[in-house]
Amino acid sequence: MGERVGDMAEQLLTVQEIASAMRVSEMTVYRLIRDGRLGAVRIGKHLRVSREEFHAFLDSNAVIATP
């Protein structure tokens, strides 16, 4: 069971990690969560975003350049 909890923890990203990956401010990430565009869970006082949710967000907001 300890391994499973460790695996789950690795799948949750902090707001700071999301902001760093997207090169935006933490406030921008909080706004995305508040507006319902990026799903998150609250653990105590902190928000966490699943790695799966983050990748789905990026995929759904991808811009495809047209020639």
TIVO-2410 file (N, C-alpha, C; in nm, 3 decimals):
# residues 67
REC num residu      c1      c2      c3 atome chaine
REC   1      M   0.082  -0.119   0.000     N      A
REC   1      M   0.000   0.000   0.000    CA      A
REC   1      M   0.086   0.126   0.000     C      A
REC   2      G   0.202   0.122   0.067     N      A
REC   2      G   0.289   0.238   0.071    CA      A
REC   2      G   0.337   0.278  -0.067     C      A
REC   3      E   0.362   0.179  -0.152     N      A
REC   3      E   0.404   0.209  -0.289    CA      A
REC   3      E   0.294   0.280  -0.366     C      A
REC   4      R   0.171   0.239  -0.343     N      A
REC   4      R   0.059   0.300  -0.415    CA      A
REC   4      R   0.044   0.447  -0.376     C      A
REC   5      V   0.056   0.477  -0.248     N      A
REC   5      V   0.047   0.616  -0.203    CA      A
REC   5      V   0.159   0.697  -0.266     C      A
REC   6      G   0.278   0.641  -0.272     N      A
REC   6      G   0.392   0.710  -0.334    CA      A
REC   6      G   0.367   0.736  -0.480     C      A
REC   7      D   0.310   0.638  -0.550     N      A
REC   7      D   0.278   0.656  -0.692    CA      A
REC   7      D   0.175   0.766  -0.711     C      A
REC   8      M   0.075   0.769  -0.624     N      A
REC   8      M  -0.030   0.871  -0.635    CA      A
REC   8      M   0.029   1.010  -0.610     C      A
REC   9      A   0.118   1.020  -0.514     N      A
REC   9      A   0.180   1.149  -0.483    CA      A
REC   9      A   0.261   1.200  -0.601     C      A
REC  10      E   0.325   1.109  -0.673     N      A
REC  10      E   0.404   1.149  -0.790    CA      A
REC  10      E   0.315   1.198  -0.903     C      A
REC  11      Q   0.188   1.158  -0.901     N      A
REC  11      Q   0.096   1.196  -1.007    CA      A
REC  11      Q   0.030   1.331  -0.980     C      A
REC  12      L   0.051   1.388  -0.862     N      A
REC  12      L  -0.008   1.518  -0.828    CA      A
REC  12      L   0.097   1.627  -0.838     C      A
REC  13      L   0.064   1.732  -0.910     N      A
REC  13      L   0.155   1.845  -0.929    CA      A
REC  13      L   0.109   1.964  -0.847     C      A
REC  14      T   0.204   2.041  -0.799     N      A
REC  14      T   0.171   2.163  -0.725    CA      A
REC  14      T   0.143   2.277  -0.823     C      A
REC  15      V   0.081   2.381  -0.771     N      A
REC  15      V   0.055   2.499  -0.853    CA      A
REC  15      V   0.188   2.556  -0.902     C      A
REC  16      Q   0.288   2.554  -0.818     N      A
REC  16      Q   0.421   2.605  -0.857    CA      A
REC  16      Q   0.480   2.522  -0.972     C      A
REC  17      E   0.466   2.390  -0.967     N      A
REC  17      E   0.518   2.305  -1.074    CA      A
REC  17      E   0.446   2.330  -1.206     C      A
REC  18      I   0.314   2.349  -1.199     N      A
REC  18      I   0.235   2.378  -1.319    CA      A
REC  18      I   0.279   2.512  -1.377     C      A
REC  19      A   0.290   2.613  -1.291     N      A
REC  19      A   0.329   2.746  -1.337    CA      A
REC  19      A   0.467   2.743  -1.402     C      A
REC  20      S   0.559   2.671  -1.342     N      A
REC  20      S   0.693   2.661  -1.397    CA      A
REC  20      S   0.692   2.592  -1.533     C      A
REC  21      A   0.617   2.483  -1.545     N      A
REC  21      A   0.611   2.409  -1.670    CA      A
REC  21      A   0.550   2.492  -1.782     C      A
REC  22      M   0.451   2.576  -1.748     N      A
REC  22      M   0.384   2.657  -1.850    CA      A
REC  22      M   0.448   2.795  -1.867     C      A
REC  23      R   0.544   2.825  -1.780     N      A
REC  23      R   0.611   2.956  -1.780    CA      A
REC  23      R   0.511   3.071  -1.766     C      A
REC  24      V   0.423   3.055  -1.666     N      A
REC  24      V   0.326   3.158  -1.629    CA      A
REC  24      V   0.337   3.178  -1.478     C      A
REC  25      S   0.267   3.278  -1.427     N      A
REC  25      S   0.270   3.302  -1.284    CA      A
REC  25      S   0.179   3.203  -1.211     C      A
REC  26      E   0.204   3.185  -1.083     N      A
REC  26      E   0.117   3.101  -1.002    CA      A
REC  26      E  -0.025   3.156  -1.001     C      A
REC  27      M  -0.039   3.288  -1.004     N      A
REC  27      M  -0.172   3.350  -1.005    CA      A
REC  27      M  -0.250   3.306  -1.129     C      A
REC  28      T  -0.183   3.293  -1.242     N      A
REC  28      T  -0.249   3.247  -1.365    CA      A
REC  28      T  -0.303   3.106  -1.345     C      A
REC  29      V  -0.225   3.019  -1.281     N      A
REC  29      V  -0.270   2.882  -1.256    CA      A
REC  29      V  -0.390   2.884  -1.161     C      A
REC  30      Y  -0.383   2.965  -1.055     N      A
REC  30      Y  -0.497   2.977  -0.964    CA      A
REC  30      Y  -0.622   3.024  -1.038     C      A
REC  31      R  -0.607   3.117  -1.131     N      A
REC  31      R  -0.722   3.164  -1.209    CA      A
REC  31      R  -0.780   3.053  -1.296     C      A
REC  32      L  -0.693   2.975  -1.360     N      A
REC  32      L  -0.739   2.863  -1.442    CA      A
REC  32      L  -0.820   2.764  -1.358     C      A
REC  33      I  -0.773   2.739  -1.237     N      A
REC  33      I  -0.844   2.648  -1.146    CA      A
REC  33      I  -0.976   2.711  -1.103     C      A
REC  34      R  -0.972   2.836  -1.062     N      A
REC  34      R  -1.093   2.906  -1.016    CA      A
REC  34      R  -1.199   2.911  -1.125     C      A
REC  35      D  -1.157   2.932  -1.249     N      A
REC  35      D  -1.251   2.943  -1.361    CA      A
REC  35      D  -1.299   2.806  -1.410     C      A
REC  36      G  -1.245   2.698  -1.353     N      A
REC  36      G  -1.289   2.565  -1.391    CA      A
REC  36      G  -1.223   2.512  -1.518     C      A
REC  37      R  -1.122   2.581  -1.567     N      A
REC  37      R  -1.054   2.537  -1.688    CA      A
REC  37      R  -0.949   2.431  -1.660     C      A
REC  38      L  -0.902   2.425  -1.536     N      A
REC  38      L  -0.802   2.328  -1.494    CA      A
REC  38      L  -0.851   2.266  -1.364     C      A
REC  39      G  -0.873   2.134  -1.366     N      A
REC  39      G  -0.924   2.066  -1.248    CA      A
REC  39      G  -0.816   2.049  -1.142     C      A
REC  40      A  -0.857   2.061  -1.017     N      A
REC  40      A  -0.762   2.046  -0.907    CA      A
REC  40      A  -0.834   1.986  -0.787     C      A
REC  41      V  -0.755   1.932  -0.696     N      A
REC  41      V  -0.808   1.883  -0.569    CA      A
REC  41      V  -0.740   1.961  -0.457     C      A
REC  42      R  -0.816   1.982  -0.350     N      A
REC  42      R  -0.760   2.051  -0.234    CA      A
REC  42      R  -0.717   1.945  -0.134     C      A
REC  43      I  -0.593   1.954  -0.092     N      A
REC  43      I  -0.540   1.865   0.011    CA      A
REC  43      I  -0.494   1.956   0.125     C      A
REC  44      G  -0.573   1.961   0.228     N      A
REC  44      G  -0.547   2.056   0.336    CA      A
REC  44      G  -0.566   2.197   0.283     C      A
REC  45      K  -0.464   2.278   0.293     N      A
REC  45      K  -0.471   2.416   0.242    CA      A
REC  45      K  -0.418   2.427   0.100     C      A
REC  46      H  -0.368   2.318   0.044     N      A
REC  46      H  -0.299   2.324  -0.084    CA      A
REC  46      H  -0.381   2.264  -0.198     C      A
REC  47      L  -0.362   2.318  -0.316     N      A
REC  47      L  -0.425   2.264  -0.435    CA      A
REC  47      L  -0.325   2.178  -0.510     C      A
REC  48      R  -0.373   2.067  -0.564     N      A
REC  48      R  -0.289   1.979  -0.645    CA      A
REC  48      R  -0.364   1.947  -0.774     C      A
REC  49      V  -0.290   1.930  -0.881     N      A
REC  49      V  -0.347   1.898  -1.011    CA      A
REC  49      V  -0.287   1.764  -1.054     C      A
REC  50      S  -0.372   1.673  -1.098     N      A
REC  50      S  -0.319   1.545  -1.142    CA      A
REC  50      S  -0.241   1.566  -1.271     C      A
REC  51      R  -0.139   1.484  -1.289     N      A
REC  51      R  -0.058   1.491  -1.410    CA      A
REC  51      R  -0.146   1.468  -1.533     C      A
REC  52      E  -0.242   1.377  -1.520     N      A
REC  52      E  -0.335   1.346  -1.628    CA      A
REC  52      E  -0.420   1.469  -1.664     C      A
REC  53      E  -0.471   1.538  -1.562     N      A
REC  53      E  -0.552   1.659  -1.584    CA      A
REC  53      E  -0.470   1.767  -1.652     C      A
REC  54      F  -0.346   1.782  -1.609     N      A
REC  54      F  -0.259   1.884  -1.667    CA      A
REC  54      F  -0.234   1.857  -1.815     C      A
REC  55      H  -0.204   1.731  -1.849     N      A
REC  55      H  -0.180   1.696  -1.989    CA      A
REC  55      H  -0.306   1.714  -2.073     C      A
REC  56      A  -0.422   1.679  -2.016     N      A
REC  56      A  -0.549   1.698  -2.087    CA      A
REC  56      A  -0.574   1.847  -2.113     C      A
REC  57      F  -0.541   1.931  -2.014     N      A
REC  57      F  -0.557   2.076  -2.030    CA      A
REC  57      F  -0.468   2.125  -2.144     C      A
REC  58      L  -0.343   2.082  -2.145     N      A
REC  58      L  -0.251   2.126  -2.250    CA      A
REC  58      L  -0.300   2.080  -2.388     C      A
REC  59      D  -0.345   1.954  -2.396     N      A
REC  59      D  -0.395   1.901  -2.523    CA      A
REC  59      D  -0.517   1.978  -2.573     C      A
REC  60      S  -0.607   2.012  -2.482     N      A
REC  60      S  -0.730   2.079  -2.523    CA      A
REC  60      S  -0.707   2.227  -2.557     C      A
REC  61      N  -0.595   2.280  -2.518     N      A
REC  61      N  -0.566   2.422  -2.547    CA      A
REC  61      N  -0.454   2.440  -2.646     C      A
REC  62      A  -0.417   2.334  -2.714     N      A
REC  62      A  -0.310   2.341  -2.813    CA      A
REC  62      A  -0.358   2.422  -2.934     C      A
REC  63      V  -0.269   2.503  -2.986     N      A
REC  63      V  -0.298   2.581  -3.105    CA      A
REC  63      V  -0.219   2.520  -3.220     C      A
REC  64      I  -0.289   2.490  -3.325     N      A
REC  64      I  -0.224   2.429  -3.441    CA      A
REC  64      I  -0.206   2.536  -3.547     C      A
REC  65      A  -0.081   2.558  -3.582     N      A
REC  65      A  -0.049   2.662  -3.682    CA      A
REC  65      A  -0.095   2.616  -3.819     C      A
REC  66      T  -0.151   2.708  -3.892     N      A
REC  66      T  -0.191   2.677  -4.029    CA      A
REC  66      T  -0.101   2.756  -4.125     C      A
REC  67      P  -0.061   2.693  -4.232     N      A
REC  67      P   0.030   2.760  -4.327    CA      A
REC  67      P  -0.039   2.871  -4.404     C      A
***
